[in-house]
Amino acid sequence: MSEASHERPMNPLSFSTVACPGWSIERVIAAAGEYGYQGVELRTFGAGSTQLASDPALSDPDKIRHQFERAGVKMSCLATSAALHYRSRKEAAAALSSAKSFVEMAAALGCPRIRTFGYMIYPGEMPPAALRRIAGRYLELAEYAEESGVEIVIENAGSFARSRELWNLTNYVDHPLVGVCWNVAYAATVGERPGLSVTTLNSRIRYAKVKDTEVGQGTGYCALGEGTVEVERFVELMRGIGYEGWICFEWDKLWLPALAEPEETLPRARQTLHEWMRLKVDKKGKPLAKREAAVLEVRS
């Protein structure tokens, strides 16, 4: 068997625009090509927001779509703040309306999915009742998205920080357009390791987000592989279950301006992720177990 027969395609990589709050759409697209990313996650705060120069709500979606198409760069996700946990009918209606508008925005952009949050089970609330309420909202949103085919992913956060909680929520929703966005760094902050997350959720993970930090040390974010989040292990496990989707690098410079500049972090993250995805072989081209590969060369 030849060495080439062992090769597996690398997952497409994207970066979130929270890494580069001052960049225009044009600069974001150019950077993706320059740094070797296949796509970009566009963060949006909706109409009227000026937090990001690249917020797609600030421009014509047709123009943005054509800019991406001409450059050969894809949109991996439209990342929103939409959360569907509210008990108040007024707040719930407003949240659902906002989420539907993001589905419409994604469809107009030609973006395949939106990121949302289930977010919170209220203190003292019985979890089954909360799950039914939140799942009902997601089901309505998914049915609204059916015509466009825009996928809705729920990121782990708040009361749904762990894989078991998100499995329960998506199980209640039970719609093919609803899946999980798994943020491995956030899971690490609540003590959940990738082995449990990937085993529990498996194919329910439709979108993967990575960043690194020294959990519990208060030192902020760091380059991939330099913190205590098991990002490499997460990538290995996801590829091991046959995941072929996006891996998105997130660098929260929008909220933490003192973080390193995107010109430094984005190329480095792409290189690290590529190294982690390369096949590790012995001198005869035989794939090596993870424990053996660390002391041997990596072949692309």
N, C-alpha and C positions, 0 to 999 in steps of 0.2 A: 504494500500500500504506500503510495507516495505521500510526501509531507503535505502537498497541497490538498490532498483529500481530507486532511484533518482540519483545515482552516474553516472558521466560521465567520460570516460577515460581522463587522463591527456594528453596534447599535448606532443609529444617528444621534448626534449630539447637538444640543442647543444651549443657549444661555438666556437668563432672564434679564430684561432691561432694567431691573432694579439695580443692576451692577453699574449702570452708566446713565444716571438720571439727567445729565446735561446733554446727552447726544441726541441729535435729530434722527428721524427714521432713516434718512440717507446714510448717516454715519453708522448707525446700527447695522444696516444691511451690508455696507462695505466691510465693517469689522468682522462680520460672520464669515465672509469669503476670505478675508485676509488671514484670519486666525484658524481657519480649517473647520468651522462649524457648519453643519448642514442646515441648521435652522435657528430660529429665535422665538423665545417666549415673550409675547408682548404683554406688559402689565398695563392695566387700565384702571382708572378711578372714576370713569364716566364723564359725561358732558360737563364742561366748565372747570375741570381740574387742571392745575398747572404744575403738579408735582413732578411730572416727567415730560421732557421735551418730545419724547417719542410716543406719548399716549395716543393710541389710534383714534380716541374719541375727539381729538383736536384736528383731525384731517379727514379728507374724503376717502372712504373705504375703497372705492374703485381705484383711486390713485395709488394707495398703499399696496393693494393687491397686485397691480401692474408693476410697481417697483420691485416687489419680491420676485415676481415671475421673470422679469427681465434679468435679474441678477442670478437666477437659479437657486435662490435661498427660500426655504419653506418657513411657514409659521407652525411651531409645534403646539402652541396653546395660547389662548387669551386668558390671562390670569386676572381674575376679578376678586373683589372683596365680598361677593354675594354670600349671605348666610341665611339659612332657611329654618332657624330654630324658634322663632318668636311665637309666644303664646297670644299676645295681643292681636286681635283680628286686623286692626289698622296697620300695625307694624308688619304683620305677616303678609298682608296684601301688597304693601309697598315693596317688601323684599322680593316677593315673587314677581312682581311687575318689573323690578330692576333686573332680576335674573333673566327674565324673558327678553329684555332689551339687549342683554349681553349675548344671548343666543342669536338674536337678529344681527348684532354687530359682527359676531364671528362668521355667520353665514355670508354677510356682505363682503367681509375681508377674504373669504375663502379659507378661513382657519378651521381646523377639524374639531376643536374641542374648547370648552371653557372650564376653568378651575373655580370651584366653589367650596363652601364650608358647611358641614352640618352643625358644627360648633358646640352648642350647649344644651345639656339637660339641666333644667333649673334645680336649685337646691330643694330637697324634699320631694321632688317629682318622681313618680314611679317610672323606671326606665322603659318598660313596655309601652306605656301611654305616650311617652316622649318620642319613642321610635316610630310609633304609628303616625303621630302628628307630623314629624319631620319627613318621614318616608312618603306620606301623602302629598306633601309639597313637591318633593323630588319627582314623584310619579306624574304630577300635573306638568311640571317643567319638562320632563322627558317626552311626554305626549305632545307638548307644544313644539319640541325640537324635532319631532319625527319627520316633518316635511323637508327640513333642511339637512337632516342627518348629523347635526352638530352633537358631538358627544359631551356628556357632563361628567366631570370627575370631581370627587369629593376628597379634599386633602385632609390628612390627619392633623387635628388640632383640638384644643379645648376638651370637651367630654368625649371626643372621638380621637384621642391621641394614639390609642393602641389598636393593634390589628383586630383583636377580637371585637371591639366596639364598632369598628368600621365594617367588619364582616356582618355583624348583626344588622346594621343600618342598610347596607346594600342588599341583604337578604330580604328585608322587609320591602324594599323598593321593587326588586326583581324586574328590572327593565334592561334590555340590551344596550341602551344608550347611556346607562349609568354605571360608572366604575370608580376605581380608587386612584387618586394621585398620592403616591407614598413618598413622604419627605423623611429620609433616613435620619437626618440630623435632629428633627423634632422628636422622632421616636426615641432617639438616644437620650434626650433630656428627661424622658419619663421612664428610663431604664429598660426599654425594649430593644433587644438585639436583632439584627437582620435575619438570623436563623429562624426565629419565631415569626417575625413579620411575613417573610416570604412563604414559609410553610403554611401559615394560616390563610393568607389572602391569595397566593398563587396567581392564577390568571385574572383575578379581579383587579390586580394592579394593571392599569392601562397607561400610566404615565409615572415616570420616576424622577425624583428631584434629589440632588446631592449638594452638600456643602459640609464643611468640617469645622469643628471647634473643640476646645478642651472642656468637656462637659463638667459643669459644677465648679469651674475654676474662675469664672468671671473674666476670662481673658479675651473674649470676643472671638470672631471667626478667624480662621487661618487657612493656609493653602491645603489643598486636598492631600491627605496622607500625613499631615503634621499634627493633627489633633487626635482626639480619642474616639471619634465617630468611626464605626467600622464601614467606611464607604467602599473600600476595595472588596471586602467580603460581600457587601450588598450587591455590588456589580457582578461579582462572580456567581452568586446565588441566582440572581435574576436571569443571567445568561444560561445558567444551568437548568432552569425550568423552561427554557425556550423563548424567553421574552425577547422580542425583536423591535420593541418600540423605542420611544425617545428616552434619553437620559439628559435631563436639564440641569445645568450648573447654575446655582443661585448664589449671588454675592451681594449682601444687603447694604450696599453703599448709600442707597437712597435714605435709609434710616440711620446709618452710622457713617457720616461723612469722613471720619478719620481713617476708615479702611483704605487699603492700598488701591491705587488707581486701576481702572479696568484694562488699560493698556498692558499692565503687568500681570494681573490675575487671570484674565480670560485666555491668553495663549498658554499659560502654564497649566491651567485646569484641563484644557483640551489635550495637551500632551500627556498629562498624567492619566487621564481616562483612556487614552489610546494605549498607553503602556499596559494598563491593567487588563485591557481587552485582547491584547496580543497573545497568541498561542505560545505556550511554554513547552519546549521539546528538548529531548536529549540529543546526543550527537547523531543518532540514527533517525531522527525525526519523529520519535515516539512521544506522544503527549505525556506530560508529567503531572503527577498529583500536586496539588497546591503546596503541600509541605516540602516537596522536593525542589520546586521551581525557584524558590527564593534565592538559592545560591548558584543558579545557573543562568546562562544568557537567555534573553528573550528574543525570539525571531519573529519579525513581522511577516 
